[in-house]
Amino acid sequence: MIREARFLTAFLGIGLLACAPAAEEAPEAPAEVAVEAPMPECYLDRGTMEEAMARMSPLTKLEFSIGGGPAALCYGAPSARGRQVANGLIPYGELWRMGADEATTIHLTTPAQIGGVEVEPGSYSLYVNAGEEGWEFFVSSSYQRWGIPITDEVRAAEMGSFTVEPESKEDMTETMTFRFEPDATGTMGDVIFEWDTLRASFHVHPTGM
C-alpha cells in the first residue's frame, strides 16, 4: 500500500511538471546605439554668428573628420587687399594668431595628434611664429578669447609645438584659407594653410595611428 501511494505521488508530480508553463527567458538587453558626436561649434567672443560672418575678415568654419569623429577649424579670414602678406600681414619673428578676430581654433571629438602634439578631445587655439625658413606652430588649450594679445597665460596653456617648412606656390590666394585633404582611409589628413603665394600644412591623425 505504501509502495502504491509513493508511485501515485511520483506519477502526479511528473504530470504536474509536464503541464506547468515553461519558464520565461530573460529578455535580451537592448543593443547599445552609438551616438554620433555633434559637429563642434565655433567660439564667438562678441556679436552673433551672422555678424561674425559679415565682418571684413569673416568667421569661417572648416569641417572635416578625424578618426571617424567630426572636427572643425574656425578662423577669421582676412584678405590681402594689395597689402604685403609675407613679413607684413604675417609678421615674421613674432607670434601671430593665424587669422583675424577670435583665436584660430581647432575642435576635436576624438583623441588625436596635431602635427605630432598629442591632445584629448576638446578645443585648442593655434598660433604661429613664422619666418622665411620655418614656421613654428603652437597648440594651446586657451581658446575662448580674442586672438590677441597672446599673453603669458595663453603661453602657459600650451600643449606643445611643431615646425613645418612653408612652400611657395605659383597662384595667388587673395583671402587666407584653410582646407583639409584626407588620406585614403578617411580617418586622418593634412590641414593646409594658404594665403598670397604661401602654403604651410600639418598632419592631424587619431591617437595610436
C-alpha positions in Angstrom: 0.0 0.0 0.0 2.8 2.4 0.9 4.6 1.5 -2.4 1.4 2.2 -4.4 1.0 5.6 -2.6 4.6 6.6 -3.4 4.1 5.6 -7.1 0.9 7.6 -7.4 2.6 10.6 -5.8 5.6 10.4 -8.2 3.2 10.0 -11.2 1.2 13.0 -10.2 4.3 15.1 -9.7 5.6 14.2 -13.2 2.2 15.1 -14.7 2.2 18.5 -12.9 5.7 19.3 -14.2 4.7 18.4 -17.7 1.6 20.7 -17.6 3.4 23.6 -16.0 4.2 26.6 -18.3 7.8 26.9 -19.5 9.9 29.4 -17.5 10.1 32.7 -19.4 13.5 33.5 -20.8 15.1 36.8 -19.6 14.6 39.4 -22.3 17.8 40.4 -24.2 19.4 43.7 -23.2 18.8 46.2 -25.9 21.7 46.8 -28.2 23.7 49.9 -27.5 23.2 52.5 -30.1 26.2 54.6 -30.9 25.5 58.3 -30.5 27.4 60.4 -33.1 29.2 63.4 -31.6 27.7 66.7 -32.9 29.8 68.9 -35.1 31.7 71.3 -32.9 30.6 74.9 -32.9 32.9 77.9 -33.4 33.6 80.1 -30.3 32.4 83.7 -30.5 33.9 86.3 -28.3 31.4 89.0 -29.4 28.4 89.5 -31.6 26.3 86.9 -33.3 27.3 84.3 -35.8 25.6 86.2 -38.6 27.5 89.4 -37.6 30.8 87.4 -37.4 30.3 86.0 -40.9 29.7 89.6 -42.2 33.0 91.0 -40.8 35.8 92.4 -43.0 37.5 89.1 -42.1 34.5 86.7 -42.0 34.5 84.0 -39.4 35.0 80.8 -41.4 34.4 77.2 -40.4 36.3 74.2 -42.0 34.6 70.9 -41.2 36.3 67.6 -41.5 36.6 64.2 -39.8 39.4 62.6 -37.7 39.2 59.0 -36.6 35.5 58.9 -37.6 34.6 61.8 -35.4 33.6 65.3 -36.5 36.2 68.0 -36.3 36.3 71.7 -37.2 38.7 74.6 -37.6 37.4 78.1 -37.0 39.2 81.2 -38.1 38.8 84.8 -39.2 39.7 85.0 -42.9 41.5 88.3 -43.8 42.1 89.3 -47.4 45.4 90.8 -48.8 43.7 93.9 -50.5 47.0 94.9 -52.1 49.0 94.7 -48.8 52.2 92.7 -48.2 51.4 89.3 -46.7 54.8 87.6 -46.0 56.6 89.6 -43.3 53.7 92.0 -43.4 50.2 90.8 -42.5 52.0 87.7 -41.4 54.6 89.2 -39.1 57.9 87.3 -39.1 59.7 86.7 -35.8 56.7 87.2 -33.5 53.6 85.2 -32.6 50.7 85.5 -35.0 47.1 84.2 -34.5 46.9 82.8 -38.0 43.8 84.8 -38.9 41.8 87.7 -37.5 39.5 88.5 -34.6 38.9 85.4 -32.3 41.7 82.9 -31.8 42.1 80.4 -34.6 40.7 77.2 -33.0 40.7 73.5 -33.8 37.8 71.4 -32.3 38.2 67.6 -32.0 35.8 65.0 -30.8 38.4 62.1 -30.7 41.9 61.9 -29.2 44.4 63.0 -31.8 47.8 64.3 -32.7 48.1 67.8 -34.2 51.4 68.0 -36.0 52.7 65.4 -33.6 51.3 67.2 -30.5 49.0 64.7 -28.7 45.7 66.1 -27.4 42.5 64.8 -25.9 39.1 65.5 -27.4 38.5 69.3 -26.9 39.2 72.7 -28.4 42.7 74.2 -28.9 43.9 77.5 -30.3 46.6 77.6 -32.9 49.2 80.3 -33.5 52.5 80.5 -35.2 55.9 82.1 -35.2 56.6 82.5 -38.9 59.8 83.0 -40.7 61.4 82.6 -44.1 63.0 79.2 -43.2 60.4 77.6 -40.9 57.1 78.2 -39.1 56.7 77.0 -35.5 53.1 76.2 -34.7 51.8 76.2 -31.1 48.9 74.3 -29.7 47.2 75.9 -26.6 44.2 74.8 -24.5 43.3 78.5 -24.1 40.9 79.2 -26.9 37.9 81.1 -25.6 39.4 84.5 -26.2 40.1 87.3 -28.7 43.1 86.2 -30.8 45.4 88.9 -29.5 47.4 89.5 -27.4 48.9 86.1 -27.0 49.7 86.6 -23.3 51.9 84.7 -20.9 48.7 83.0 -19.6 48.0 81.7 -23.1 51.6 80.5 -23.5 51.4 78.7 -20.1 48.5 76.6 -21.5 50.5 75.4 -24.5 50.3 71.6 -25.1 53.3 71.6 -27.4 54.6 72.9 -30.7 55.9 71.6 -34.1 57.8 73.1 -37.0 56.9 73.0 -40.7 58.7 74.4 -43.7 56.5 76.8 -45.7 56.2 76.4 -49.5 55.8 79.0 -52.3 53.1 78.4 -54.9 52.6 80.0 -58.3 48.9 81.1 -57.9 47.8 83.9 -55.6 45.3 83.3 -52.8 43.6 86.6 -52.0 41.7 85.5 -48.9 43.5 83.5 -46.3 42.1 80.0 -46.2 42.5 76.6 -44.5 41.4 73.4 -46.3 41.6 69.7 -45.4 43.0 66.9 -47.5 42.0 63.4 -46.1 44.1 60.4 -46.8 42.8 57.2 -48.5 41.4 55.8 -45.2 39.4 59.0 -44.5 40.4 58.8 -40.8 43.2 61.4 -41.0 44.7 64.0 -43.2 46.5 67.3 -43.7 45.3 70.8 -42.7 46.6 73.2 -45.4 47.0 76.9 -44.9 47.2 79.1 -48.0 47.5 82.9 -48.4 49.1 85.0 -51.1 51.8 82.7 -52.6 52.4 80.9 -49.3 51.4 77.4 -48.3 52.0 75.5 -45.0 50.5 72.3 -43.8 50.4 70.0 -40.8 49.1 66.5 -40.3 46.2 65.5 -37.9 45.5 61.9 -37.1 43.8 59.8 -34.4 46.0 58.8 -31.4 47.6 55.4 -31.9 47.8 55.6 -35.7 
